[in-house]
Amino acid sequence: MNKKEFCKYIGITEQGYYKWRKEKPNLFKILEDFRTKQNKQYLDEKIEELIKYFNELDQEEQELYIAEIKARALRKKLG
């Protein structure tokens, strides 16, 4: 969840979020830790889902998808 979505989730404006960072550093740290934990939990769930479907593929299909992912990552890196 990005900062904008997080602010909406907890019911404050982005301006309020950054104001808390200055004026209430302990509260801000708690909020950031929560947001980070939520993001990690979401990613863990997505990774589990990907692994589940990946394992349903045969060896040849798995190798093909790995090669495609590597190629996409390399193209993105090269710009």
PyMOL commands that set and color helices and strands:
alter all, ss='L'
color gray80, all
select helices_A, chain A and resi 3-10+14-23+25-55+59-78
alter helices_A, ss='H'
color red, helices_A
deselect
rebuild
show_as cartoon
